[in-house]
Amino acid sequence: MTSLTAMAPAAPAAQAAVEAPLAYVTNYSDDTISAIDTATQTVTATFPVGDGPKGVAATPDGARLYVSNGNTNSVGVVDTGTRTVTATIPVPDGPNGIAVSPRQNRAYVVSSATSQLSVIDTATNTVTATIAVGSAPQEVAVSPDGSRAYVTNYNDRSVSVIDTATNTVSATINVRGFAQGVAFTPDGTRAYVTRPFSNSVGVINTATNAVIASIPLSDRPYGVAASPDGAHVYVSRSYGATVATIDTATNTVTTTTASGDTPTEVAVTPDGGHVYAANGNSATVSVIDTATHTTTGIPVGKTPADIAIAERPTSDLGVELTATPRPDLLNGRIDYTVTLTNHGPRALASATVTVNLPSSAGPTSPDCALTTGKATCTAADLAPGASTTRHLTVPVSAVSLGTAYTTTATRTASTPTDPNPANDTASRTCTATTGLVIKCS
């Protein structure tokens, strides 16, 4: 009796939910970044970056950070998977606030000492344009559609509006106060600008580039961030050790919540549940629950300056295995196919899958490296949703006749992190009675 039937591969395990994002905090005096797990509110890693890191921004996929190094006039590019600096980009003197476009492959960094905005192509990590803005620029924010960048000019008490298509200043807005922080609402219709020495927050109508409201706020308002639903704006009060909540429907302060000493920049988690504030003089980050307005402090490095919250760079690699009998009186064999599928959400940089094999001689593979009892298969540069296959052949002479033999393919390594171990292995069991009788299940 001859069996040619191979079982269809099992359906891949359901993709795991994307893990809670990470908060990255620049520690200016330590030349480091602290990575905080926003699910557990603990520091999971601290790693070195450039000299005097100030601003930090993450790419939309969370795979890279762009960090302005105030003491070396450069921007460092950090691979968040390996937590290493992969490139250093020279920029004009005094790099400070930095932002990454949500739409284009662009990063923008202000240079306070030279009153310039540098445009960085994130595909090549090179400066493609340098734009003159107002005096002593502090921060930059990019509109949700990527069409404009707003730069706060401290000495000029203004905001420069940058047309990102032409890299030119299309307007200058008088905000009637020393401009520090800036943030767009998610719909892009308004921008909020902090004015520390005016003890107020200005509201800009982005359609007209006009200041339409001024919100009184004492204790030197500094950093600003909008909630994902646009209902609230959160502002740090650097002299008050607090963070204020502004209702964007009424442009009034509704709540004030305690933070650490001298809060500067703030950031909001993607679910809107927590606000993170960098406390420059207390070496901590405050985590504010936006529902209860309670605060938790997390120790970080010295002089925390800025915060970027980014999705984890994860890639769920699913492993499937098929076993196809190839009966033949003299040359019977079993053909194995390993299918690797990237279930996302990020691109797979590299992966290694090992397959156990009969220890006796005979297995061959055009795709995988063979050693005694094992095949090592690799893959690289696999886009989300893409699959690739690897092939192995085992002659029935390598399988003990009449004895069931189970072959298992297992993901043993991958970059970035795989969040879902449920689909990391696949097995098939085959029995060869003779070269003509091979059954696999």
N, C-alpha and C positions, 0 to 999 in steps of 0.2 A: 504494500500500500504506500502510496506516495502522497505527502502533504505539502501543498504549495501555499497554504494560507498563513498570512502574517496578521496579527492583531493590529487594528488601527490604533494610533497613538491616543493616549488618554487626553481629554480636554485639559488645557493648562489651568492651573489654579488661578482663581480670581486675583486680579491685581490688588495688592494691598493699598490702602489709603495712603496718600502722601503724608509723611510724618510732619509733626509740628515744625514750623520754621526755626531758623537760628537768628539770634541777634548778635551782630558783630560790633564791638565797641573798640574804638581807637584809644589807646592809652598813651597820651602824648609824652609823658616823662619817662615811660618805660620802653618806648619804641616797640610796642607790641599791640596785638589785637586779642581781645578776649572773645571767645565764641560762647554764647549762652543758649542752652536748650530752652526754648520758650514753653515747652511742656512741663519740664521739671524745675525751671527757673534756677538752674545751676550752671556754672561755668564748666564746659566740657573740654576746653582746650585754650591755651594761651600760646601764641606763636609770634616770632619776630617779624617786623616789617621794616620800613625805612626809618630814617632819623626824624623824630618829631612828627609822628602821624597826626593829622588833624581831621580832615574830612574823609568820609568813606561812603561809597555807593556801590550797590550790587547790580549786576546785569539781571535782566528779567528772568532768566532761567536759574539764577542763583549760583551759577558755575564760577563766576569771577567777582572779585572785589576790585574797585579802583580807589586808591588811597593817596591823598595828597600829603607829601612829606615836606613839612614846613622848613626843616633845617637843611635840606639838600636840594630844594627847588626841583622837585621831581614828583611824578606820580608812579606809585608801585602797582603792579597788576598781580593779584593773588589768586591762585587756583584754590578754590574752596575745598576741592576734593582732597588735595594733598597738603593744603595749608602752607604753600610755599610761594615765594615771589618769583614769578616766571618772566617778568619784564619790568624794566624801569624806564620811564619816559621823561626826558628833560622838559621842563616848562619854565616860564618866566618867574622872576623872584616873588617869593611870598605866596606860594599856593595855599589856598584855604578851602572854601566850600567847593563841593564837587557833586555832580549829578549825572546819572546815566539816562539816556533817552529810552522811553518805553517802546518806541517804534523803530527808530533807526539804530544802526550800529555806531552810536556816538556817545562820548562822555564829554562833559563840560566842566572845566575847573577854572575858578577865578584866581588871579594873582593880585593880592592886595597891594603889594609894594609897587607894582608897575601899572596898576589899573587896566588890566587886560583879562580877557576870557579866552582860554585855549580850547580848541575843538580837537578831540582825539577820536580817530577812527579805531573802534574797538576790534575790527577785523585784522588790522595790521599793527595796532598799538603805536601809531605815529600821530604827531600833531599835524593836522591838515589845514588849520587856520588859526590866526590869533587876531582877536577883535578888541579894539579900544573901547572901553566902557567908562563909567564915571569914576570918581576918586575913591580909593580904598574900598573896592568891592569886597563883600563879605561872604555872601551865599548865592547860590544859583538853583533854580528849580525849572524843570522842563514840563510843559503842558502835557496833559494826558494823551493828546493826539500827536505829540512830538513836533508840532509846527513852530513853537515859540519857546524861548528860554527867558526867564526873568532873572535879572541880576540886581542885587541890592547894593547900592553905592552909599557907603556910610557917610563920607564927608560931604557928598553932594546932596544928601537927603533925597535921593531919587532911586528909581528903578529903571534900568535899561531893558528894553524889549528887543530881543534878538530874533530875527527871522532865520530859522534854522535851514531853510532852503538856500538862502543866499549868504548866510553868515554875515549879516549886516545889522546894525542897530536901526530898527524901524520906528522906534518911538522912545521918548524919555519921559517918565512919569514923575512929577513932583509929589512926593508922599508926605511932605511937610514935617519931616522929622528924620533923625539919624536912622537910616534903614539897616536892619540887621538880618533877621530871618525871613524866609518867604516860603509859602506852600500854596499849591493850587488845590481847589476842591476837585473831587474825582470827575465831575462833569466838565471841568475846565472853564466854568463861567465866571469864577471869582478867584482871586489870589489874596492871601492874608499876609501882611507885612508887619513884623514887630518893629517898634520904635522905642528902644530902651530909655533914652533920655527925655522922651515925651510922655513916658509911662502910658503908652497906648498901642493899639493895634489898628492899622489901616486896612480897609477892605477895598480892593480894586475890582471894578467891572472890566473883565478882560475883553469884552466886545468893544468898549469905548476907551479903554485904558485910562479911566477916570477913577479917582478915589471917591467912593460913594458912601462910606461910613467910617467913623473913628470910634473905637471901643476903648473907653478908659480902663487901664489896667496898671496898678501900681507895682512897685518893686522890680523895675527894670525887666520888662518882658524880653525874652531872648530867642529861644527856639520855637518853632511852630510846625505842627503836622495836622493833617485832616484825617478824620475817620473814613473808612472805606465806603460808608454809605453817604458821606457828605453832610451828615446831620450835626457833627460837632467838629470843632477845631480845638486842639490842645496846645497851650502856650506855657513854656517854662518861665518862672519869675525868678531870675538869677539872684536877686537880693532878698527874696522872701522864702526860699527853700520850699517852694510850692509849685504846683502845676495847675493852671486854670483851665476850665472847660467852658468853651464858648458855644452857645446855641446858634448855628448858622441861619436859622429861620428868623431869629430876632436880633442877631448880632449883639447878644448880651452875655455876660459871664454868669453861669448858672451854678458852678461848683468850684471850690478851691480845695486841692488835695495836697497833703504833705509829701515832700520828697526829701532828698538828701541836701547837703550843703552845696550851694551854687549850681543849680541845674542849668545846663546849657542846651544842647540839642535834644530833641524828642523824636520818637518814632512810634507808630501804631502797628499792632499785629494785623495780618490780613483779615482776621475775623472780627476785628474791632474790639476784642475783649480786653486788651491790655495796652497801656501806654508805657514805653520805656524812656527814662530820662537819665542822661549822663550827668553825674554830679561831680563837677570839676574839682572841688575842694574836699571831697570826702572819700575818694577812691571807691565809689560805689555806683551802682545803677539802681534807680528806683523803678519798681514794677507796680503800676497802678491798675487795679481792677476797675474797669470803666462802669461796671454795674454797681459795685458796692463802694467805690471810691476809697478803698483801703490800699495800703502801700506795703510792699515787701522790698527789703534792701538786699542787693547782691554785691559782695565784694569783687572788685576787678582790679586793674592796675592803677598806677598813679596818674592822676590828671586825666580822667576819661573826658574825651572831647566830642565825639560824634557817634552816632548809632545808625546802622543799616540793618533792616530786617529782611531776610531773604529765605526763599524756599530752599530746602536741602537739595543738593545735587544728587538725586537718587535715580537709579535705573534698574527696573525689575526685569531681570533676565530669566526667561522661562526655558526649561530644558525638556525636550521630548526625545523619545527613542523608539525607533521601529526596528524589527528584526524580520528579515525576509529569507525564508529557506530557499536554497538553490540546489535541489536534489540532482545527483549525478552518481553513477555507480562507482566511478573512480575519483571524481573531483567534486564531491558534494561539499557545499559551503553554506555559511550564513552571512548575509550582507546586513550590516547594521548602518542605520542612518541616524545621526544626532542632529536634531533641529534646534537651533538657538533663536529665540524670538525676544526682541527688546520690547517689553510692554510699557516702557517709558516710566516716568514722564520725561526724562532727560535722555540725551544721546549716550550710547554706551561707548566709552573710550577703549576699553579692553576687557577681555574675559578669558578665563581658563576653565576648561571642563575636563575632568579625568574619567576614563572608562576602564573598569576592571576587565581583564581578558584572561582566557585560559593560559596557564603558565607555560604550557608546552609550546614548542616552536610552530610557526605557521601563520599567525595573523599578519595581515598587510593593510596598509592605509595610504591613500594618496594625499590625505589631508592632515593627519595627526602624527605626532612623534611616538614611536613605539619603544617601550622598554619591557623587560620581563614582567608579565602580568598586568601591564597597564598601557593605555594610550592617553596621550596628553594632547588635547585639541584646544586651539586658541581662536579668538575672534577679536576684531578691532573695528572702530569707527562704524558702529551699527546705529542707524537712526531710529527714533521711536517708531514702533509699528513694523520695522523691517525684520526679516529672518534670514538666516544663513544655515547651510547644512555642512556636515562633515561625515565622511564615509569610512567604514572599516569592514574588512572581510576576515572571517574566521573559518578555516577548513574544518570539516567534521573530524578530521584526524586529530585536531587540537582539542576536541571535546570528548570526554570519556563516553564511549558508546553506552547508551542505555541509562545514562545518569543525567538528571536535569541540571542544567547550568544556568545561573542567573547572571546577567550582565547589567550593570548599573552605570549610568552616566550622571555625574555630579558636578555642579558648579563649585569650584574650589577657590576662585578668586575673581573679582571684577571691580572695575572702576567706572563710574562712581559707585557709591554704596548701594547694595541691593536691599530694599526694605522688606522683601517678601520671600522668606525661606520656603514657603509651601510648595513652590514649583521649581525648586533647585535640583531635584533629582528625578530620574525616570528609569524604570527597570523593565527588562524582558527576560523570560525564562524559556530556554530551548532544550530539546532533547533530540539526539540523533541516535536512532537504533542502527541504521546503516547509512551509507551514502545516499540511498534512495528514500529513506524514511526519516524526515526531519520535521519536527513539530515545534512551533514557537507560539507563545502566548504572552 
